[in-house]
Amino acid sequence: MSGDSSFRGVITKGVGGVYTVRFESSGRMDYALCAARGTFRLKGIKPAIGDAVTIVPSGDPDVEYVITDIDDRKSFIARPPVANLSVMLLTFSVSDPAPDLTLLDKMLLICSLSNIRPVIIFTKSDLNTDDSERLCSVYTKAGYEVLVSSPQKSLTKNDLKDIIGDGIAAFAGPSGVGKSTLCNSLLGFDVMRTGEVSAKIRRGRHTTRHVELHEFFDGFICDTPGFTSLSLEDQGVDYRDVLYGFPEITKIATGCRFDDCSHRKEDGCVVRNALSDGTIDPGRYERYSSFYTELYDNRNNYKHRRKQ
């Protein structure tokens, strides 16, 4: 490579301020260790895996390249920091541990607001086939893509090849649901350590330690650390945006005769009428109302404190 060459690539890993970038050179793909130009820090910009970047030789034999430019991000999630995600593989078990649907619906809302395509994967479907069918029905009717996996019939590479395409996909969800095992199976090698579900708290141990992009056909897959909670307020979600995470409610809400309807308490609301006739799943509606109320109350409490 000539000394004044620049290359376009994607950050696949970042540890201690040193980034691994996958780039094309002389018609083949290569990887290089890169440092970030100091101006990024001065501007408050920190590179993240998934970033599309420009790199040039640094002259440093230990870290041979430096990142000189970062493209505008199409999407970004902060926990863990991943840029330009196109697909989120939201992985929840049907049983052992029981599915946290509040967490799932929060993640679906975040995907909607972040321009990320959500795909729901229900694992361990063999442990309770009735619950598996019920959950699939609820979320399929809501308009989401739903896949099912079990030890007897695990997802294959071909199941996800067309979904991911040439984009970046991330497995996300609680610990202990089998997402790391599924990710390892799809990639053909152990990306992350996997752990058993804690018998005491019925939650998986946090065994995923870092995040790294791995090649998957024309795109990339990464695993993310398991977690059991997610604050919509910390994610910057406004109460007026909650509806975007519930497409089945949004579809009906367009016919509501109240322009400023919250679809929670108002008499004659078309959404509340749809709830009574079974068009909308009660659990989904309850979580919509809970998210809206919490964010609305927090906003008003903040305004009240500011006035004092």
N, C-alpha and C positions, 0 to 999 in steps of 0.2 A: 504494500500500500504506500502510495506517495505521501510525503509529509504534509501536504496541504489538502489532503482528501477529506471530504465530509461524507457522512453516511446517515441514512434515515433508519430508525429502528424503534423497537418497543422495549420498555423496561419490564423485565420479567422477575426481577428480584432486587431487594434493597436491604442491606445489612450494615449498620454503623456508618452510614453516609457513603457507602460504596455500592454502586448499582450495576447489575448485570443487564446488558442491553443486547437483544437479538436483532441483527441487521443483515442485510444482503451485501455481499462483496464478491465481485467477479462471478456473478450468476449462482452463488451458493450462499446458504445461510450460515452465519457465524455468530459467536457470542464474544462480548468484550466487557471487561471491568471498567467502570467509568466513575469519575467524580463529577459533582455538580458545580457549575461556575458560581463563584461567590456572589454574583449579582442577584441570583435567585434568593439567597438568604436575606439580602438587604431589602428585597421587595416582598418578603414574607411568603415566598413560594417554596414549597417542598415537593420535589419529584415523588411520584407514586408509581407503584407497579401498574402497568396498563397505559402509562403515558406514552404518546408518540413523540419521539425526540430526534434531535439532530446531534450527532457526536463528531468530534474531530480529535486527531492525535494530540496527546498532552505533552509528550516528551518525557513523561515519568515512566520508568521501566516497570514499576510496581502496579500503577493504575494507568494504563496506556492511553486512555481516552477521557475526554471531558465533555459533559453535556452542555451544549451552547444554546439550545432552544427547546422549548416545550410547546407543543401544539395546544390550541384551545381544547378543553375537555368536552366530550359529548355527554358524559355523565360522571358522577363521582359519589362514592360512599365513604364516610369517614371512619367507620368501624367495621373491619380494618380498612385503611386507606387504599382504595382501588379505583383507578380512573378508567373511563371509557368502557365500563361494563355494558354489554348489550343484552345479556340474559342472566337472570338470577334463578338458580335452581333451589327453590325453597323446600327443604327436606324435613319432613316431620313423620314420626312413627305413628301408626294406628294404635299401638299399645306398647307398654314397657319401654320408655315412659309414655304415658297418655299424651295425646297431642294438645299443645297449648295453642288453642285457636285464637286467643287474644294476641299472642305474639305473631302468629301467622298473618292475621289481618292487619296488624301494624306494618309488617314487612311488605305486604301487598300494597298498602297505602304509600310507603316509601318508594317502592318501585314505580308506582304510577306517577308520583311527583318528580322522580329522577329520570324519567324517560328510559326505564329499564323494563324489558319484557320478563314478566314473572312466569315461571313454570313450576307448578306444585308437584312434588314427589312424595307420595305416601309409602313409607317403608313398613316392613313387618306386617304386611296385609294378611298374612296367613294366620296371625294370632287372633284375629277377630274379623272374619269375613263380612259380618253384618255391618259393623262399624266402618269398615273399609268402603263398602258399597254406599253407605249413607254419606260419608264424607266426600267421596268422589261425586255423588249426585249434587250435593249442596254447592260445591265449588265449580262444577261443570255448568250447572244452571246459572251460576253467577257470571259466567263468561270467561272462566279461566281454563288454561290448559292443565290437565291433571294426568300424571303418570303414576303407575303403581309398581312397587318392587317388593319382592320377597325372596327368601333363600331358595325357594323352589323355582322362581322365575324372576331373576334379577334383570335389571335394565342392561341393554347391550350398547355397544358403540353406535350401531346403526339407529337405535332409538333416539339418540341425541345428535347425530351427525348433521341432519338437516336443520334442527332447532338452533344449533350453535353456529353453523356455517363458518364464516371467516371472522366471527366476532370473539368476544371475551365473555366466558361464562364463569360464574362463581357458585359453588355450593354454599348454602347458608342455612342455619337453623340451630336448634338446641344440640347440646352434647348427648351422646348415647343413642341417637336415632339411626346411626349407620351411614351417615353421609361420607365420612372419611373412608370407610370400607368400600362404599359404592364408587367413590372417586378413584381409589386405588385399583379397583377392578376394571374400571373403564380405561385407565391409562396403562394398565398392565404391569405396574410396579408400585411399591409402597411409597407413596408421597408423604404420608403422615403416619405417626403412631396412632393406633386405635385402642380404646379402652372400654372396659365393661361398664354397664350401668350400676351405679351405687345402689346396693340393696337397702341402705338406710334412708336415702332421700329420693330414690327412684329417678335420679338424674344422672346423666353421663358425666364422667370425669373430663375436665378440659385437657385434652391430649394434643390438640393441634397447636403448634408452637409458633409458626410463622406462615406467611402467605407467599406463594410463588406461582407464576404462570407456567403451565406446562403445555406443550404442543398437543393439539387434538385435531387431526386432519388439517383443515385450513385455518383453524382458529386456536383458541387457548382455553384451558380449564384451570381453575384454582380452587383450593379448599380454604375455608375460613374457620377461625376458632368458634367453637360452640358457645352460645350464651343463652341466658334464661330471662333476660329482661331487655326492654327497649323503650326509651322515653321519646314520645313524639315531640314533646316540647323541646327537648335537647336537640332534636333533629330539625328544629325550626319550622315545624308544621303549624299552620294557622287553622283555627276551628272551621273557617270557611272552605278549607281544602279537603276536609275529611271525606266529603261526598265522592271525591275522585277515587277513593279506594274501595268504593262499593258500586260497581257499574250497574248491577241489577237494580239498585235503589235510584241511581242517577237516571236510568232509562225511564223509570216511572215518574220521577220527580219533575221531569220536563213538562208533564201534564198537570202539575199542581196549580191551583188558581191563586195561590199566595206567592208573590214574587220573592218575598224575604222569608219564606217558610224554613224553619229548622227541621221540619219533619219529625218532631219529637212530641210536642204537646198540643199542637194546633188542631182544633176540631174541624173536620171536613177535609183534612189533608189527604191527598190521594195516596201518599205513601203509607200512612196509617191505615187507610182502608184496604190497601193491598196486603198489609200485614195480617189483617183480620181474616182475609179470605185465603191465606196460605200461599200467595204469590211470592212473598219474600220469606226467606228462612228466619225464624224468630231469633236464633242465636246470632246471626249476622246483623240483624237489625239492632239487637241489644248492644252489640259491640260498637256499631256505628254511633248510637246514641251516647254510649259511655265515652267514646273518644271525643265527640263533639262537646259534651258537657264539661269534661275535664279541661279541655283546651279553652273553652269559652270562659269558664270560671277562673282559670289561672290568668287569663288576659285581663279580666275585670278586676281581679284582686291586685294585679300589678299596677293597673291604672289608679286604683284606690290608694295604694301605698305611695305612689308618686305624688299624689295630691296632698298627702299628710305632711 
